[in-house]
Structures are given as structure tokens and as C-alpha cells.
Amino acid sequence: MTVSRLTLCMVLFSAIVTTSIFSSSAWAQEWIYTTVAGDNLWNLSEQHLDSVSRFKQLQQLNNIKNPRQMQPGTRLRVPLKWIRSNPVAAKIIQVQGQAELLRAADNSIHSVAEGHLIQLGDRIRSGADTTLAIRFADNTILTLYSNSLIRFDHLSAHGTTGMVDSRLHLLKGRLDTRVTPASGPGSRFEIETPSAISAVRGTEYRASTLETGQQSTIEVLHGKVLVSGAKQKRQIKAGYGTQVEAGKAPIAPQKLLPPPRVETPTEPIRDINGTIHWHREPLASHYRIELSDNAYFNTLLWQQLTRYTRAPLPDLPDGEYFVRVRAIDQLGIEGQNRVFALTLDAKPQPPMQLSPAHQQVVRGPSAELQWTTSEAAVRYRLEIATDSNFSQLIVDDDSLQSNRYDASALPVPGHYFWRLTSITADHEYGPPSIIREWESKPVPAKIDAQMEASEGMLVASWPSGELGATFQIQLAYDQAFTDLQTDLILSEPQFAFEAVKNQVRYLRVRSLTADGYTGPWGTPQKVIPITDYTPLTIWGAIVMLLLL
């Protein structure tokens, strides 16, 4: 090949490459419209373009022979710069908590409410425990979280083409987005923070920035996000996150921690402040748990940041809710969500059982049951059973309007379990209370001791009574037992003591059961003293008897 031919080939190759690049660039700045029945270039220009007169240029660009009658399905190339651009408002669609809308037009401040329209330059400042959802013209949804500040730098649409240009500045705080896929080259959704810019066309991701503005975090859940910092860019794909410090390039993509394994409730939660548990993620430093009344989590009813693998739920009305849990790594990058539904059915709350105390032993007829009064209840259901599963019910009464129940008719002895349920005026039954139990036992019988002499001692004895019982014995010099000689606790049912001369004494015994119950005193026994007989007295008596 000669030099001239080689030069010619290089020139042709360069021209082809240049044309290709130019065409690609031009194509990237063009909107492609597919015609439908009834379309003509005049109407299309009037509806979408910045001037009706553009129809002639549109005809030339697309080589249209008959601009008044075009075949349906014809693809028209429309330069983006010809398309009419107009401002469009974003809209507050849900609010949970308190937030302020700072109007750019007149510097006025308003409490954010559902339905408020957001215009170019407006700012929103969210308060503590607040979330709000914002919908853009292309149905992109943005959720702004507590203690955040965001500014709306660009809100426009390209006529009625469906292409929307939205650019926001997150000055501090946290947000997440579900961005509608781009409908053309004019579609744009961009979030700027003090240290980074993230640009997307159809994705789901989270963004946050520290209050100082020195560091921003991006976490991508679906699609891809182009993140820029210090004039350097990184494309972050789904399942990864990055951080950007002010004046620095984005760090290398970090894989998001996996969704925690949650012990998902399979039954309705019947307890207020029921606890959600999940398994520990080895690389996690914290966890975030969030609760919403909608599956999209547009707004939150409650959220908590914790180091633990459990969290008690808030006190909420009965109903269906959605929960999501995610782990947070050492950098503060939040991981993949674990989402599940749960049902709360904890209202009306049952009353608190007051007496008998749990596992109390009641002597004699069963005690009166007592409980607190529930403000939400007009009556109560009382269940008493002889087993903890309540399969052996002996009382099931749902007509009780008092907070007392006389259980004296229950058999003694007996072991009983009981629980209560509140019932509202509209006949809604709440969850049952905790299960408490008590045991009824007979009152120990009075102990009447028997005495006999044995080997020079007096021995008092009595029945052994209940298993494990001990005995209190008192020996006194008076019938009132105020002048005690002996006061002992014995483990055996007998007591040996010395006889005394010329002194009447009194003895009594009572049982002390193993559960701490003190039985009644038995009948006091009179202990007759020994008389002091001398030999002279005896012989005198014998003589007197002989003389009779």
C-alpha cells in the first residue's frame, strides 16, 4: 500500500469515527416521538415545541413528504433544544410529624401540610420524628426524614413529553428516592449535597449528609447512580454504596450489608410494645428499624437506631403495618432492607390482676379475685381453669362489669389458673391478660397435744399434719401465755420436757406449713405439777389409814 493510499484510509476512518461520535452525541440530545393516528407536524409542534413554526424544520429533519398525513408508528427525531420547557411544581403527598416550608418567592414560612405545592427555590426543614413524601411531575417519590433541610434548585418539564428535570440540594439530613425511569434525554433527577452530586435515571437509592456537610453517603438499592466529588466520578450499581468527603473523590464502592435475618411474627402481636428480634450481622455496628402503614414506606410512623438485635414496637392502634430492618457498617453505610408485614391486635388492653398474687397459696375458701378497671372496657371475660392451657375451664364468664369475682365456691384444695380479657362497647375482644395461678388449701386443723410420762420426763405428741410442716410449741406459767417458759420451733411432732414441782403450767402447739402459713393454736393443755411427798407424811397417812 502506498503512503497516499494509507493516508486516504486514515482520513476516511477518522471521518467515520467523527461522524459516529457526532451522530451519537446528536442522538443523545434528541427526543424520539412515535406517531399515532391523527398526528400531524403542525399539532405536534404546537403541543410540544417552543414555536409552531418549528414544523417546517421538523419536516426537513425527518424528510417527511406529507406532513398532514403521517403513517402511525412513524419515528420522529426532535432536537431537545426545540422542545418547550416549563416550570412544574412538586407536591407534598404525605406528612408524618412537623415540617416547615420556606417559600423562595416571599421568604414566608408555612407548616407543611399534605397537598402543598413546592416551587423552584423553596426549602423544606423537617423536625424531629418527622417524615414526609414528595411527588414530582414524573411520579418520582422522595421521602425526607427527620432533622433534614432540602432546597429545590430546578423543577421543570419539557412540555407534555413526560421528560422532567428535577435538581435538589440536600443541605443536611437523610432521604431516599424511587425515581421514575427516564422517558427521554431531557429527563433528569439529580441530588446535590455539600460534598457530592448524584445523578440517576430511574433507580431507588438513599442519600444522607452530616450536619457539617463534610461527608455524604449514597446507597443504591436498584439501578445505577453516578456519584461525583472533587471533579471525579464513580458509577455505583445496585447493592453498593459510597461515601464522599468534601474536596475528595468518592470512595470505592462498598458492598451493602445483607438484609438481617428477622424472626418474623407469624401471628398477630397481642402485646403492647411487643419486641422484634433479628440475628446479629458480624460486620454491623448499628441497626435501623422502621415502621410504616404502607408498603412503600413513603412516611414512617416510627423508627429507631440501635446497637442491639431487638427493638420493642411503639404503642400504635391495632392494624396492619410494615417493618423494615437493615444493618449499618462501620463507615455508616446502611445495608439492604429486610421488609415484612405484621399485624398489631393489642387493643383494648386487659386489666392488671391485683389479687391473689401470682402463685399465692390461699388457705380456706378461694380468695376474691380483683383487677384494675380498664377505661376502654365496658365488661370483662374471666376464665378460670385447672390447667395452664385453659383446656379444663371451670369458669368462662364474659358478662362481668365489676372488677371483682367471688371464687369461694371453687373446690378446696385446688390449683387454679386465671386470665382476663377486656371487651369494648362495640363488642371487640382484646388480647387476654397474662396467666396467673393460685392454689387453695385447707386451713390446718387445730393441734391438741397428748401428754404422757416417759423415763422421768413428760412427753407431748400430736399428729404430723401436712408434709414439710414444722411446729411452734409454747410452755407458759399462765393461761394467757404471757409468762413463757419455752417458745420453740420443732421439726418433729413431739416435745419432751421436765416435770416441775408445785407449779401449774400450760402448753399449746400450732403448725407452720411449708408455704409459710401459720395454723391456729390448739387447745391449751394444763400441765399438773408434781406434789412434794415426804416419808413422814406418807407414814402418817398409813397410820391414819390403819386407825380407821
Residue, then its C-alpha position, 0 to 999 in steps of 0.5 A: m500500500t502506498v503512503s497516499r493510499l494509507t493516508l486516504c484510509m486514515v482520513l476516511f476512518s477518522a471521518i467515520v469515527t467523527t461522524s459516529i461520535f457526532s451522530s451519537s452525541a446528536w442522538a443523545q440530545e434528541w427526543i424520539y416521538t412515535t406517531v399515532a393516528g391523527d398526528n400531524l407536524w403542525n399539532l405536534s409542534e404546537q403541543h410540544l415545541d417552543s414555536v409552531s413554526r418549528f414544523k417546517q424544520l421538523q419536516q426537513l429533519n425527518n424528510i417527511k413528504n406529507p406532513r398532514q398525513m403521517q403513517p402511525g408508528t412513524r419515528l420522529r427525531v426532535p432536537l431537545k433544544w426545540i422542545r418547550s420547557n416549563p416550570v412544574a411544581a412538586k407536591i407534598i403527598q404525605v406528612q408524618g410529624q412537623a415540617e416547615l416550608l420556606r417559600a423562595a418567592d416571599n421568604s414566608i414560612h408555612s407548616v407543611a401540610e399534605g397537598h402543598l405545592i413546592q416551587l423552584g427555590d423553596r426549602i423544606r426543614s423537617g423536625a424531629d420524628t418527622t417524615l414526609a413524601i414528595r411527588f414530582a411531575d414524573n411520579t418520582i417519590l422522595t421521602l425526607y426524614s427527620n432533622s433534614l433541610i432540602r432546597f429545590d434548585h430546578l423543577s421543570a418539564h419539557g412540555t407534555t413529553g413526560m421528560v422532567d428535570s428535577r435538581l435538589h440540594l440536600l443541605k443536611g439530613r437523610l432521604d431516599t428516592r424511587v425515581t421514575p425511569a427516564s422517558g427521554p434525554g431531557s429527563r433528569f433527577e439529580i441530588e446535590t449535597p455539600s460534598a457530592i452530586s448524584a445523578v440517576r435515571g430511574t433507580e431507588y437509592r438513599a442519600s444522607t449528609l452530616e450536619t457539617g456537610q463534610q461527608s455524604t453517603i449514597e446507597v443504591l438499592h436498584g439501578k445505577v447512580l453516578v456519584s461525583g466529588a472533587k471533579q471525579k466520578r464513580q458509577i455505583k450499581a445496585g447493592y453498593g454504596t459510597q461515601v464522599e468527603a468534601g474536596k475528595a473523590p468518592i470512595a470505592p464502592q462498598k458492598l451493602l450489608p445483607p438484609p438481617r435475618v428477622e424472626t418474623p411474627t407469624e401471628p398477630i402481636r397481642d402485646i403492647n410494645g411487643t419486641i422484634h428480634w433479628h440475628r446479629e450481622p458480624l460486620a454491623s455496628h448499628y441497626r435501623i428499624e422502621l415502621s410504616d402503614n404502607a408498603y412503600f414506606n413513603t412516611l414512617l410512623w416510627q423508627q429507631l437506631t440501635r446497637y442491639t438485635r431487638a427493638p420493642l414496637p411503639d404503642l400504635p392502634d391495632g392494624e396492619y403495618f410494615v417493618r423494615v430492618r437493615a444493618i449499618d457498617q462501620l463507615g455508616i453505610e446502611g445495608q439492604n432492607r429486610v421488609f415484612a408485614l405484621t399485624l398489631d391486635a393489642k387493643p383494648q388492653p386487659p386489666m392488671q390482676l391485683s389479687p391473689a398474687h401470682q402463685q399465692v397459696v390461699r388457705g380456706p375458701s378461694a380468695e376474691l379475685q380483683w383487677t384494675t378497671s380498664e377505661a376502654a372496657v365496658r365488661y370483662r371475660l374471666e376464665i378460670a381453669t385447672d390447667s395452664n392451657f385453659s383446656q379444663l375451664i371451670v369458669d368462662d364468664d364474659s358478662l362481668q362489669s365489676n372488677r371483682y369475682d367471688a371464687s369461694a365456691l371453687p373446690v378446696p384444695g385446688h390449683y387454679f389458673w386465671r386470665l382476663t380479657s377486656i371487651t369494648a362497647d362495640h363488642e371487640y375482644g382484646p388480647p387476654s391478660i397474662i396467666r396467673e395461678w393460685e392454689s387453695k388449701p385447707v386451713p390446718a386443723k387445730i393441734d391438741a397435744q397428748m401428754e404422757a410420762s416417759e423415763g422421768m420426763l413428760v412427753a407431748s405428741w400430736p399428729s404430723g399434719e401436712l408434709g414439710a410442716t414444722f411446729q411452734i410449741q409454747l410452755a407458759y406459767d399462765q393461761a394467757f401465755t404471757d409468762l413463757q417458759t419455752d417458745l420453740i420451733l420443732s421439726e418433729p411432732q413431739f416435745a419432751f420436757e421436765a416435770v416441775k414441782n408445785q407449779v401449774r403450767y400450760l402448753r399449746v402447739r400450732s403448725l407452720t406449713a411449708d408455704g409459710y402459713t401459720g395454723p391456729w393454736g390448739t387447745p391449751q393443755k394444763v400441765i399438773p405439777i408434781t406434789d412434794y411427798t415426804p416419808l413422814t407424811i406418807w407414814g402418817a397417812i398409813v397410820m391414819l389409814l390403819l386407825l380407821 
